[in-house]
Amino acid sequence: MGRGDLTDEQWAVLEPLLPRGARAGRPPVWARRQLIDGIRFRVRTGVPWRDVPAEYGPWSRVYDLFRRWQRNGTWQRIITRLQSLADARGAITWDLSVDSTVCRA
């Protein structure tokens, strides 16, 4: 497990929020946790997709999962659900800031 990889506790919270695969047949070669850790590595470090370490799976598979979930709104649903869970636990403080300045042209 790399320094920035998901812990078992984090994975236990995230896993139920992931979409279920509907396809029957061969099991996937690369575990979702491994691919998600690859996505997190890329986002955290800013390296090109082709430079994602092989321990996370082939870069093309990591990128494919990222883009597919980006296009179908999976990432947005996950972040919304994680925020609602954290808010229910009281882990988020929602501050409202109103700026009263006026800008005239």
A tleap script that builds the chain and sets N, CA, C and O, in Angstrom:
source leaprc.protein.ff14SB
mol = sequence {
  NMET GLY ARG GLY ASP LEU THR ASP GLU GLN
  TRP ALA VAL LEU GLU PRO LEU LEU PRO ARG
  GLY ALA ARG ALA GLY ARG PRO PRO VAL TRP
  ALA ARG ARG GLN LEU ILE ASP GLY ILE ARG
  PHE ARG VAL ARG THR GLY VAL PRO TRP ARG
  ASP VAL PRO ALA GLU TYR GLY PRO TRP SER
  ARG VAL TYR ASP LEU PHE ARG ARG TRP GLN
  ARG ASN GLY THR TRP GLN ARG ILE ILE THR
  ARG LEU GLN SER LEU ALA ASP ALA ARG GLY
  ALA ILE THR TRP ASP LEU SER VAL ASP SER
  THR VAL CYS ARG CALA
}
set mol.1.N position { 0.854 -1.170 0.000 }
set mol.1.CA position { 0.000 0.000 0.000 }
set mol.1.C position { 0.896 1.228 0.000 }
set mol.1.O position { 1.804 1.345 0.823 }
set mol.2.N position { 0.636 2.137 -0.924 }
set mol.2.CA position { 1.385 3.377 -1.016 }
set mol.2.C position { 0.942 4.384 0.037 }
set mol.2.O position { -0.090 4.217 0.687 }
set mol.3.N position { 1.734 5.416 0.187 }
set mol.3.CA position { 1.468 6.428 1.201 }
set mol.3.C position { 0.104 7.095 1.019 }
set mol.3.O position { -0.573 7.375 2.008 }
set mol.4.N position { -0.308 7.353 -0.209 }
set mol.4.CA position { -1.574 8.043 -0.443 }
set mol.4.C position { -2.732 7.134 -0.779 }
set mol.4.O position { -3.810 7.615 -1.127 }
set mol.5.N position { -2.536 5.824 -0.683 }
set mol.5.CA position { -3.600 4.884 -1.033 }
set mol.5.C position { -4.693 4.865 0.027 }
set mol.5.O position { -4.475 5.255 1.174 }
set mol.6.N position { -5.870 4.406 -0.378 }
set mol.6.CA position { -7.003 4.312 0.539 }
set mol.6.C position { -6.713 3.329 1.667 }
set mol.6.O position { -6.186 2.240 1.436 }
set mol.7.N position { -7.061 3.723 2.882 }
set mol.7.CA position { -6.949 2.799 4.011 }
set mol.7.C position { -8.146 1.852 3.977 }
set mol.7.O position { -9.100 2.068 3.229 }
set mol.8.N position { -8.085 0.813 4.784 }
set mol.8.CA position { -9.208 -0.132 4.841 }
set mol.8.C position { -10.475 0.560 5.347 }
set mol.8.O position { -11.574 0.245 4.890 }
set mol.9.N position { -10.334 1.489 6.277 }
set mol.9.CA position { -11.499 2.222 6.796 }
set mol.9.C position { -12.114 3.101 5.706 }
set mol.9.O position { -13.334 3.140 5.549 }
set mol.10.N position { -11.269 3.799 4.961 }
set mol.10.CA position { -11.769 4.647 3.877 }
set mol.10.C position { -12.445 3.801 2.806 }
set mol.10.O position { -13.494 4.180 2.285 }
set mol.11.N position { -11.856 2.665 2.476 }
set mol.11.CA position { -12.425 1.789 1.463 }
set mol.11.C position { -13.775 1.236 1.920 }
set mol.11.O position { -14.689 1.084 1.109 }
set mol.12.N position { -13.905 0.935 3.214 }
set mol.12.CA position { -15.176 0.415 3.733 }
set mol.12.C position { -16.297 1.434 3.574 }
set mol.12.O position { -17.451 1.054 3.378 }
set mol.13.N position { -15.977 2.719 3.654 }
set mol.13.CA position { -16.984 3.771 3.465 }
set mol.13.C position { -17.273 3.965 1.981 }
set mol.13.O position { -18.426 4.153 1.592 }
set mol.14.N position { -16.225 3.921 1.144 }
set mol.14.CA position { -16.369 4.208 -0.281 }
set mol.14.C position { -17.000 3.069 -1.070 }
set mol.14.O position { -17.807 3.317 -1.966 }
set mol.15.N position { -16.653 1.849 -0.760 }
set mol.15.CA position { -17.077 0.708 -1.577 }
set mol.15.C position { -18.590 0.606 -1.786 }
set mol.15.O position { -19.020 0.350 -2.911 }
set mol.16.N position { -19.419 0.796 -0.746 }
set mol.16.CA position { -20.876 0.697 -0.986 }
set mol.16.C position { -21.421 1.794 -1.899 }
set mol.16.O position { -22.522 1.658 -2.433 }
set mol.17.N position { -20.668 2.875 -2.085 }
set mol.17.CA position { -21.140 3.975 -2.924 }
set mol.17.C position { -20.827 3.762 -4.404 }
set mol.17.O position { -21.347 4.482 -5.256 }
set mol.18.N position { -19.985 2.785 -4.713 }
set mol.18.CA position { -19.577 2.549 -6.089 }
set mol.18.C position { -20.666 1.831 -6.864 }
set mol.18.O position { -21.407 1.028 -6.299 }
set mol.19.N position { -20.766 2.117 -8.159 }
set mol.19.CA position { -21.774 1.425 -8.971 }
set mol.19.C position { -21.440 -0.061 -9.095 }
set mol.19.O position { -20.274 -0.452 -9.134 }
set mol.20.N position { -22.468 -0.857 -9.154 }
set mol.20.CA position { -22.296 -2.306 -9.311 }
set mol.20.C position { -22.130 -2.640 -10.785 }
set mol.20.O position { -22.821 -2.080 -11.635 }
set mol.21.N position { -21.227 -3.540 -11.083 }
set mol.21.CA position { -21.058 -3.989 -12.459 }
set mol.21.C position { -22.220 -4.880 -12.852 }
set mol.21.O position { -22.594 -5.785 -12.106 }
set mol.22.N position { -22.789 -4.630 -14.012 }
set mol.22.CA position { -23.965 -5.382 -14.443 }
set mol.22.C position { -23.599 -6.505 -15.410 }
set mol.22.O position { -24.448 -7.318 -15.774 }
set mol.23.N position { -22.349 -6.546 -15.819 }
set mol.23.CA position { -21.959 -7.540 -16.812 }
set mol.23.C position { -21.610 -8.866 -16.158 }
set mol.23.O position { -20.964 -8.909 -15.112 }
set mol.24.N position { -22.041 -9.924 -16.779 }
set mol.24.CA position { -21.669 -11.270 -16.340 }
set mol.24.C position { -20.444 -11.702 -17.143 }
set mol.24.O position { -20.120 -11.104 -18.168 }
set mol.25.N position { -19.790 -12.714 -16.681 }
set mol.25.CA position { -18.643 -13.212 -17.424 }
set mol.25.C position { -17.402 -13.253 -16.556 }
set mol.25.O position { -17.472 -13.472 -15.346 }
set mol.26.N position { -16.272 -13.038 -17.196 }
set mol.26.CA position { -14.997 -13.110 -16.478 }
set mol.26.C position { -14.899 -12.029 -15.415 }
set mol.26.O position { -15.368 -10.910 -15.620 }
set mol.27.N position { -14.297 -12.356 -14.290 }
set mol.27.CA position { -14.078 -11.320 -13.274 }
set mol.27.C position { -13.012 -10.339 -13.761 }
set mol.27.O position { -12.155 -10.710 -14.563 }
set mol.28.N position { -13.055 -9.112 -13.293 }
set mol.28.CA position { -12.073 -8.128 -13.745 }
set mol.28.C position { -10.664 -8.517 -13.294 }
set mol.28.O position { -10.477 -9.111 -12.232 }
set mol.29.N position { -9.692 -8.172 -14.115 }
set mol.29.CA position { -8.295 -8.469 -13.814 }
set mol.29.C position { -7.773 -7.511 -12.746 }
set mol.29.O position { -7.001 -7.907 -11.873 }
set mol.30.N position { -8.192 -6.262 -12.820 }
set mol.30.CA position { -7.720 -5.231 -11.898 }
set mol.30.C position { -8.833 -4.866 -10.929 }
set mol.30.O position { -9.950 -4.562 -11.347 }
set mol.31.N position { -8.534 -4.897 -9.649 }
set mol.31.CA position { -9.522 -4.564 -8.626 }
set mol.31.C position { -9.855 -3.076 -8.685 }
set mol.31.O position { -8.994 -2.251 -8.990 }
set mol.32.N position { -11.095 -2.744 -8.396 }
set mol.32.CA position { -11.509 -1.332 -8.415 }
set mol.32.C position { -10.703 -0.494 -7.438 }
set mol.32.O position { -10.343 0.644 -7.739 }
set mol.33.N position { -10.421 -1.053 -6.272 }
set mol.33.CA position { -9.648 -0.310 -5.274 }
set mol.33.C position { -8.281 0.067 -5.830 }
set mol.33.O position { -7.792 1.174 -5.606 }
set mol.34.N position { -7.682 -0.847 -6.543 }
set mol.34.CA position { -6.378 -0.610 -7.149 }
set mol.34.C position { -6.469 0.495 -8.204 }
set mol.34.O position { -5.619 1.385 -8.246 }
set mol.35.N position { -7.479 0.441 -9.041 }
set mol.35.CA position { -7.654 1.453 -10.087 }
set mol.35.C position { -7.979 2.819 -9.482 }
set mol.35.O position { -7.470 3.840 -9.946 }
set mol.36.N position { -8.817 2.843 -8.453 }
set mol.36.CA position { -9.155 4.113 -7.805 }
set mol.36.C position { -7.924 4.707 -7.136 }
set mol.36.O position { -7.725 5.921 -7.169 }
set mol.37.N position { -7.094 3.859 -6.529 }
set mol.37.CA position { -5.839 4.359 -5.965 }
set mol.37.C position { -4.953 4.947 -7.067 }
set mol.37.O position { -4.257 5.936 -6.835 }
set mol.38.N position { -4.974 4.350 -8.259 }
set mol.38.CA position { -4.229 4.896 -9.392 }
set mol.38.C position { -4.759 6.254 -9.814 }
set mol.38.O position { -3.983 7.159 -10.120 }
set mol.39.N position { -6.081 6.401 -9.831 }
set mol.39.CA position { -6.699 7.691 -10.161 }
set mol.39.C position { -6.307 8.730 -9.117 }
set mol.39.O position { -5.940 9.854 -9.456 }
set mol.40.N position { -6.388 8.349 -7.852 }
set mol.40.CA position { -6.019 9.274 -6.770 }
set mol.40.C position { -4.548 9.660 -6.850 }
set mol.40.O position { -4.197 10.808 -6.579 }
set mol.41.N position { -3.675 8.707 -7.222 }
set mol.41.CA position { -2.253 9.009 -7.382 }
set mol.41.C position { -2.061 10.068 -8.464 }
set mol.41.O position { -1.330 11.040 -8.273 }
set mol.42.N position { -2.718 9.872 -9.588 }
set mol.42.CA position { -2.575 10.801 -10.716 }
set mol.42.C position { -3.091 12.194 -10.358 }
set mol.42.O position { -2.445 13.196 -10.666 }
set mol.43.N position { -4.244 12.254 -9.713 }
set mol.43.CA position { -4.831 13.544 -9.344 }
set mol.43.C position { -3.979 14.239 -8.283 }
set mol.43.O position { -3.803 15.457 -8.318 }
set mol.44.N position { -3.457 13.461 -7.347 }
set mol.44.CA position { -2.658 14.028 -6.256 }
set mol.44.C position { -1.302 14.551 -6.753 }
set mol.44.O position { -0.847 15.604 -6.306 }
set mol.45.N position { -0.663 13.831 -7.663 }
set mol.45.CA position { 0.689 14.196 -8.092 }
set mol.45.C position { 0.705 15.042 -9.357 }
set mol.45.O position { 1.647 15.804 -9.577 }
set mol.46.N position { -0.323 14.919 -10.192 }
set mol.46.CA position { -0.375 15.689 -11.425 }
set mol.46.C position { 0.450 15.102 -12.555 }
set mol.46.O position { 0.675 15.780 -13.558 }
set mol.47.N position { 0.909 13.860 -12.426 }
set mol.47.CA position { 1.701 13.242 -13.489 }
set mol.47.C position { 0.797 12.953 -14.685 }
set mol.47.O position { -0.420 12.859 -14.526 }
set mol.48.N position { 1.370 12.811 -15.872 }
set mol.48.CA position { 0.562 12.384 -17.021 }
set mol.48.C position { 0.008 10.976 -16.776 }
set mol.48.O position { 0.593 10.190 -16.031 }
set mol.49.N position { -1.121 10.673 -17.409 }
set mol.49.CA position { -1.754 9.368 -17.218 }
set mol.49.C position { -0.790 8.229 -17.513 }
set mol.49.O position { -0.803 7.211 -16.821 }
set mol.50.N position { 0.034 8.388 -18.522 }
set mol.50.CA position { 0.968 7.319 -18.909 }
set mol.50.C position { 2.032 7.054 -17.846 }
set mol.50.O position { 2.702 6.022 -17.887 }
set mol.51.N position { 2.192 7.968 -16.904 }
set mol.51.CA position { 3.202 7.809 -15.862 }
set mol.51.C position { 2.636 7.276 -14.544 }
set mol.51.O position { 3.342 7.244 -13.535 }
set mol.52.N position { 1.379 6.862 -14.546 }
set mol.52.CA position { 0.802 6.237 -13.354 }
set mol.52.C position { 1.538 4.905 -13.148 }
set mol.52.O position { 1.634 4.109 -14.083 }
set mol.53.N position { 2.059 4.650 -11.935 }
set mol.53.CA position { 2.816 3.415 -11.694 }
set mol.53.C position { 2.021 2.158 -12.040 }
set mol.53.O position { 0.802 2.107 -11.872 }
set mol.54.N position { 2.731 1.158 -12.523 }
set mol.54.CA position { 2.105 -0.094 -12.957 }
set mol.54.C position { 1.431 -0.843 -11.813 }
set mol.54.O position { 0.573 -1.691 -12.063 }
set mol.55.N position { 1.794 -0.556 -10.573 }
set mol.55.CA position { 1.167 -1.236 -9.430 }
set mol.55.C position { -0.323 -0.946 -9.334 }
set mol.55.O position { -1.059 -1.688 -8.684 }
set mol.56.N position { -0.776 0.138 -9.983 }
set mol.56.CA position { -2.195 0.494 -9.975 }
set mol.56.C position { -2.944 -0.082 -11.170 }
set mol.56.O position { -4.153 0.116 -11.292 }
set mol.57.N position { -2.265 -0.771 -12.027 }
set mol.57.CA position { -2.869 -1.320 -13.226 }
set mol.57.C position { -2.388 -0.549 -14.444 }
set mol.57.O position { -1.679 0.448 -14.303 }
set mol.58.N position { -2.759 -0.991 -15.631 }
set mol.58.CA position { -2.349 -0.279 -16.839 }
set mol.58.C position { -2.924 1.143 -16.847 }
set mol.58.O position { -4.082 1.348 -16.481 }
set mol.59.N position { -2.133 2.098 -17.255 }
set mol.59.CA position { -2.572 3.495 -17.225 }
set mol.59.C position { -3.850 3.677 -18.032 }
set mol.59.O position { -4.712 4.473 -17.659 }
set mol.60.N position { -3.977 2.942 -19.136 }
set mol.60.CA position { -5.165 3.104 -19.982 }
set mol.60.C position { -6.425 2.644 -19.257 }
set mol.60.O position { -7.494 3.226 -19.443 }
set mol.61.N position { -6.311 1.616 -18.444 }
set mol.61.CA position { -7.469 1.125 -17.678 }
set mol.61.C position { -7.834 2.110 -16.567 }
set mol.61.O position { -9.012 2.354 -16.306 }
set mol.62.N position { -6.814 2.672 -15.916 }
set mol.62.CA position { -7.049 3.673 -14.872 }
set mol.62.C position { -7.750 4.886 -15.479 }
set mol.62.O position { -8.729 5.386 -14.925 }
set mol.63.N position { -7.244 5.355 -16.621 }
set mol.63.CA position { -7.834 6.513 -17.295 }
set mol.63.C position { -9.259 6.208 -17.763 }
set mol.63.O position { -10.149 7.050 -17.642 }
set mol.64.N position { -9.471 5.004 -18.295 }
set mol.64.CA position { -10.794 4.628 -18.793 }
set mol.64.C position { -11.835 4.670 -17.675 }
set mol.64.O position { -12.940 5.176 -17.872 }
set mol.65.N position { -11.484 4.141 -16.508 }
set mol.65.CA position { -12.421 4.173 -15.385 }
set mol.65.C position { -12.705 5.608 -14.960 }
set mol.65.O position { -13.854 5.974 -14.715 }
set mol.66.N position { -11.655 6.417 -14.875 }
set mol.66.CA position { -11.829 7.823 -14.499 }
set mol.66.C position { -12.773 8.546 -15.458 }
set mol.66.O position { -13.715 9.201 -15.012 }
set mol.67.N position { -12.538 8.439 -16.760 }
set mol.67.CA position { -13.360 9.146 -17.754 }
set mol.67.C position { -14.787 8.606 -17.815 }
set mol.67.O position { -15.736 9.378 -17.950 }
set mol.68.N position { -14.941 7.298 -17.718 }
set mol.68.CA position { -16.284 6.712 -17.782 }
set mol.68.C position { -17.133 7.216 -16.623 }
set mol.68.O position { -18.287 7.599 -16.811 }
set mol.69.N position { -16.562 7.215 -15.435 }
set mol.69.CA position { -17.300 7.680 -14.265 }
set mol.69.C position { -17.474 9.188 -14.280 }
set mol.69.O position { -18.437 9.702 -13.712 }
set mol.70.N position { -16.566 9.903 -14.915 }
set mol.70.CA position { -16.718 11.359 -15.031 }
set mol.70.C position { -17.884 11.680 -15.967 }
set mol.70.O position { -18.690 12.565 -15.682 }
set mol.71.N position { -17.966 10.965 -17.067 }
set mol.71.CA position { -19.020 11.215 -18.052 }
set mol.71.C position { -20.406 10.846 -17.549 }
set mol.71.O position { -21.377 11.542 -17.845 }
set mol.72.N position { -20.511 9.749 -16.784 }
set mol.72.CA position { -21.851 9.328 -16.357 }
set mol.72.C position { -22.261 9.889 -14.994 }
set mol.72.O position { -23.327 9.547 -14.483 }
set mol.73.N position { -21.431 10.741 -14.405 }
set mol.73.CA position { -21.784 11.428 -13.171 }
set mol.73.C position { -21.512 10.649 -11.889 }
set mol.73.O position { -21.950 11.057 -10.813 }
set mol.74.N position { -20.801 9.544 -11.992 }
set mol.74.CA position { -20.523 8.722 -10.806 }
set mol.74.C position { -19.705 9.486 -9.778 }
set mol.74.O position { -20.007 9.428 -8.586 }
set mol.75.N position { -18.679 10.197 -10.214 }
set mol.75.CA position { -17.836 10.947 -9.261 }
set mol.75.C position { -18.669 11.984 -8.516 }
set mol.75.O position { -18.506 12.154 -7.308 }
set mol.76.N position { -19.552 12.671 -9.216 }
set mol.76.CA position { -20.389 13.688 -8.574 }
set mol.76.C position { -21.319 13.056 -7.545 }
set mol.76.O position { -21.508 13.607 -6.461 }
set mol.77.N position { -21.900 11.904 -7.875 }
set mol.77.CA position { -22.776 11.213 -6.922 }
set mol.77.C position { -21.998 10.755 -5.686 }
set mol.77.O position { -22.502 10.832 -4.565 }
set mol.78.N position { -20.775 10.281 -5.896 }
set mol.78.CA position { -19.952 9.822 -4.770 }
set mol.78.C position { -19.620 10.983 -3.852 }
set mol.78.O position { -19.768 10.867 -2.635 }
set mol.79.N position { -19.173 12.106 -4.413 }
set mol.79.CA position { -18.785 13.249 -3.567 }
set mol.79.C position { -20.000 13.810 -2.835 }
set mol.79.O position { -19.891 14.200 -1.672 }
set mol.80.N position { -21.141 13.856 -3.490 }
set mol.80.CA position { -22.365 14.341 -2.845 }
set mol.80.C position { -22.746 13.443 -1.676 }
set mol.80.O position { -23.102 13.931 -0.603 }
set mol.81.N position { -22.671 12.138 -1.881 }
set mol.81.CA position { -23.017 11.194 -0.816 }
set mol.81.C position { -22.017 11.259 0.342 }
set mol.81.O position { -22.415 11.226 1.506 }
set mol.82.N position { -20.717 11.351 0.026 }
set mol.82.CA position { -19.708 11.458 1.080 }
set mol.82.C position { -19.892 12.738 1.897 }
set mol.82.O position { -19.720 12.734 3.116 }
set mol.83.N position { -20.241 13.831 1.218 }
set mol.83.CA position { -20.492 15.083 1.931 }
set mol.83.C position { -21.707 14.961 2.842 }
set mol.83.O position { -21.691 15.459 3.967 }
set mol.84.N position { -22.756 14.303 2.363 }
set mol.84.CA position { -23.954 14.157 3.202 }
set mol.84.C position { -23.671 13.269 4.411 }
set mol.84.O position { -24.193 13.527 5.495 }
set mol.85.N position { -22.859 12.234 4.245 }
set mol.85.CA position { -22.487 11.379 5.375 }
set mol.85.C position { -21.653 12.154 6.395 }
set mol.85.O position { -21.869 12.039 7.602 }
set mol.86.N position { -20.702 12.940 5.900 }
set mol.86.CA position { -19.867 13.741 6.794 }
set mol.86.C position { -20.696 14.816 7.495 }
set mol.86.O position { -20.472 15.102 8.672 }
set mol.87.N position { -21.641 15.407 6.788 }
set mol.87.CA position { -22.495 16.428 7.386 }
set mol.87.C position { -23.381 15.823 8.473 }
set mol.87.O position { -23.608 16.449 9.508 }
set mol.88.N position { -23.879 14.617 8.242 }
set mol.88.CA position { -24.715 13.947 9.239 }
set mol.88.C position { -23.932 13.635 10.512 }
set mol.88.O position { -24.497 13.620 11.606 }
set mol.89.N position { -22.635 13.385 10.366 }
set mol.89.CA position { -21.770 13.132 11.530 }
set mol.89.C position { -21.317 14.421 12.190 }
set mol.89.O position { -20.722 14.385 13.267 }
set mol.90.N position { -21.587 15.556 11.567 }
set mol.90.CA position { -21.156 16.838 12.110 }
set mol.90.C position { -19.703 17.156 11.799 }
set mol.90.O position { -19.092 17.990 12.466 }
set mol.91.N position { -19.147 16.498 10.790 }
set mol.91.CA position { -17.741 16.688 10.436 }
set mol.91.C position { -17.524 17.875 9.495 }
set mol.91.O position { -16.383 18.239 9.212 }
set mol.92.N position { -18.606 18.475 9.014 }
set mol.92.CA position { -18.490 19.619 8.107 }
set mol.92.C position { -19.123 20.833 8.770 }
set mol.92.O position { -20.240 20.766 9.283 }
set mol.93.N position { -18.403 21.927 8.751 }
set mol.93.CA position { -18.948 23.194 9.226 }
set mol.93.C position { -19.244 24.038 7.998 }
set mol.93.O position { -18.337 24.404 7.251 }
set mol.94.N position { -20.503 24.339 7.799 }
set mol.94.CA position { -20.902 25.129 6.644 }
set mol.94.C position { -20.900 26.600 7.052 }
set mol.94.O position { -21.750 27.036 7.828 }
set mol.95.N position { -19.949 27.355 6.528 }
set mol.95.CA position { -19.867 28.782 6.802 }
set mol.95.C position { -20.438 29.548 5.618 }
set mol.95.O position { -20.144 29.244 4.462 }
set mol.96.N position { -21.249 30.533 5.922 }
set mol.96.CA position { -21.813 31.380 4.885 }
set mol.96.C position { -21.138 32.734 4.979 }
set mol.96.O position { -21.097 33.354 6.042 }
set mol.97.N position { -20.612 33.181 3.858 }
set mol.97.CA position { -19.924 34.466 3.845 }
set mol.97.C position { -20.599 35.349 2.793 }
set mol.97.O position { -20.750 34.961 1.635 }
set mol.98.N position { -20.995 36.534 3.223 }
set mol.98.CA position { -21.658 37.460 2.317 }
set mol.98.C position { -20.757 38.691 2.161 }
set mol.98.O position { -20.323 39.300 3.139 }
set mol.99.N position { -20.500 39.023 0.927 }
set mol.99.CA position { -19.652 40.181 0.637 }
set mol.99.C position { -20.572 41.373 0.356 }
set mol.99.O position { -21.427 41.307 -0.527 }
set mol.100.N position { -20.394 42.452 1.104 }
set mol.100.CA position { -21.293 43.584 0.953 }
set mol.100.C position { -20.698 44.707 0.100 }
set mol.100.O position { -21.243 45.811 0.068 }
set mol.101.N position { -19.600 44.441 -0.584 }
set mol.101.CA position { -19.023 45.495 -1.423 }
set mol.101.C position { -19.848 45.684 -2.676 }
set mol.101.O position { -20.544 44.774 -3.127 }
set mol.102.N position { -19.759 46.875 -3.228 }
set mol.102.CA position { -20.479 47.209 -4.448 }
set mol.102.C position { -19.446 47.587 -5.504 }
set mol.102.O position { -18.507 48.339 -5.246 }
set mol.103.N position { -19.645 47.053 -6.676 }
set mol.103.CA position { -18.727 47.368 -7.772 }
set mol.103.C position { -19.539 48.049 -8.860 }
set mol.103.O position { -20.471 47.461 -9.407 }
set mol.104.N position { -19.186 49.283 -9.171 }
set mol.104.CA position { -19.922 50.018 -10.211 }
set mol.104.C position { -18.994 50.320 -11.379 }
set mol.104.O position { -17.797 50.552 -11.214 }
set mol.105.N position { -19.576 50.308 -12.531 }
set mol.105.CA position { -18.768 50.580 -13.724 }
set mol.105.C position { -19.101 51.948 -14.273 }
set mol.105.O position { -18.526 52.366 -15.279 }
savepdb mol mol.pdb
quit
